[in-house]
Amino acid sequence: MSDAPTAICFDMDGVLVQSEDHWVSIQREHILPTVAPDDDIPLSAITGRDYTEVYPDLDGEYDLAVTREEYERLFEEAGKEIYGDHATMLDGVDDLLADLREAGTQLALTTSAPWDWIDVIEERFGLLHHFDAAVSAQDVDGPGKPEPHIYERGASELAVDPANCWAVEDSYAGASAAVAAGMTTVGFHGDGAATDLPMVHYEASDAAELRAVLLGQRRQ
């Protein structure tokens, strides 16, 4: 057995909010074929990243059929549909976050999602009261995931050193960002297609395993 971490930064999509299967579907079937009908852009090129930062990278590698404004509009429309109608919460998330708080763990939400999407989730599920801080990529003066800035900001909001903070991530970009910030990182595989995360320190395949890891109940 081991002690629970003293501070944790949670990614939102694919961890607390079960939305990744919807994102995978709409990106694969609508967004990417619209953006580059003559190219096969892999989902890994965009997953976990701030969609407002991705266009220049894609434009440098693929033959894009839309402007940056049209690209971002596709994501904005998809986000409204997914978060407003389809997204659900991780099983037992309220109990998990409440139990972490009771154990004295400080919590931050650290997400590439813009505040418009966070606000929809908050209106539907009332998530933010569990957290001591919430950081969107919009709040960070610098590049988003896979760069470490959002996790450095999350630790700063909690007034802890990143080395004393854990992170929970489901994407390669997000896990890379957390590890680069110096955080002990848990790779979560409980929503959508499993992603290979060779850089993480622990892994959890479902809500029960995540709870065990974060509350210090995993077997050594």
N, C-alpha and C positions, 0 to 999 in steps of 0.2 A: 504494500500500500504506500501511497505518497501523499504529500500535502497538496491541497488545491493551490493554483496560482493566485498571486495577490492582485493581479490586474490582467484583463483580457480584452483584446480588440476583436470584435466580430465583424466579418464581412456580412452583407445582407443577402444578396441573391445567391441561391444555391446552398445557403447555410441556414439562416433564420427564416428566410422567405423562400418557399418552394416555387420557383418560377423558371428554373433553368430548362426544364423540358419544353415549356411554352416558348422560351427564347430560341432554343435549338430549332424547333419546328418552324417558327416564323422567319428566322434568319435563313435557314436552309431552303425553305420553299418559296419565300417571297423577297426578303430584303436582298440577299446576295445575288440571286438571279436577276433582280432589277438593277442592282448596282453594276454588275459585271456579267452580262449575259453570255459573253464569249470566253469567260475565264472561270476556273473553279477555285474560288477563294476558300481556304480551309477555315472552319469555325475557330480554330485556335488562334487565328490572326486577330480576332476581335473579342473573344471571350474574356471577361473579367476586366476589360479596359474601359476607360471613359470614352464613350462613343464620339464625343466632340473632338477627341485627339487622334482618332484612327485614320481619318480620311487621307491626310498627306502621305502616310505610310503606304496605304493601299494604292494611291494614285501614282506612287513611284515604282510600283511593282506590277500593277495590273492595268488592263485597258478598261477604264471606268466609263459608264454611259450616263452618269448623273453628276450634277454639281455637288459641291460640299453642302450647300443649303438643302438640296433635295435628299442627300444622304442622311443628314441629321433629322429631317422631317420624317423620314421613314422610321427612324428609331423612336422619335417622339410619339408618333401615332401608335406604334407597337407597344410602347411603354404604357400609354394610357389604357389600352385594351387589356394587356396582361395584368397590370397591377389593379385595375379597376374591376376586372371580371373573372380572372382565372387563378391568380396567385393564391396560395394557401400558406399557412404557417407550419413550421416544423412541429411534428408531434411533441407535445410536452414542453414547448418552448417557454411558456410562462412559468411553469414550475422550475425548469432548469435555471432561468435567469433569476428568479426569486430565491432559489436555494443558493446560488452563487453569491448573491448580495448578502444573504443571511450569514454566509461563511466569511464575509468581510472582503469579498473580491470586488474591486472596482471594475466597471464595465464601460467600454466605448463602442459605438457603432462606427465602422470605418468602411465606407462604401463608394464605389465608382458611380453609383446612381445619383442623379441630380435631385435637388430638394423637391421638385414637383412630384417625383415618383415616391420619395420617402413620405411626403405628406399624404399621398393616397393610401399607402400602407398604414400610416398612423391613423387616418380617419377610419379605415376598415377594422384594424386590429388593435389599436392602442398599444403600440410596441415601445415607444420612447421613454415611458415612465420608468422602465427598468434600468436605463442607462444614465451614467454620470456625465457623459459627453456623446455627441454625435457629430461626425465629420463626413461631409460629402466631398467628392473630388472638386466640386465647385468652390470649396472653402480653402483649397490648397494653392499656394502661390508656387507653382512648379508642376512638372509633369506628373501624371497619375501612375497607377500600377502599370508596369512592373517596377517602376522606380519607388524608392522607400518613403517618399515624402509624406504620404497620407498616414502611414503607420507611425512615423516620427511625430506627426501632428497629433495623432490619437494618444500616444504616450505623453506628449506634452500637455494635452488637455487634462489628463489624469494625474499630472505632476509626478510621473514615474519615469525611470530610465527604461528605454526600450529593452535593455538586457534583462530587466525584471518584469517584463510584460509578455504575455502569450498572445497569439493570434490564431483565429480559426478561419480557414480559407478553403475554397473548393476549386479555384482556377489556378492554372500555371502562372499567369501574370500576377495574381494576388498573392500566392504563396511565395513567389520570387520577391515581391515587394516586402513582405513581412520578414523573410529571412535576411534580406539586405538591410533591413532596419535593425537587425540584431535580436529579433524576437524568437522565442521558442514557438514553433509553428505546428499546428494540428491541421492535417489535410482531411477534409470531410468529403465523403463520397456518397452522401445520402440523397442527392437530387440530380436527376439527369444522368448522362453518360459519365462513367468513371474516368477521371483524368489521371494520368501518371504524374505523380508529384514526388520525384526522387529527392527533393531538397528538404522535405518536411521532417520533423522530429518524431511526430506521432501521427497515426491515422485512425479514422473512425468511419465505419461503413454505414452507420445508421444512428438514430437519435439516442438509443440506449448506450451504444459504444461511446458516443460523444459525451454523454453525461458522465460515464465512468471515467473517461480521461480527464475531464475538466474538474470533477469533484474529487480527484485523487483516489479513485477506487479501482484503477487498473491494476492488474497483477504484474509484478516485477519479474 
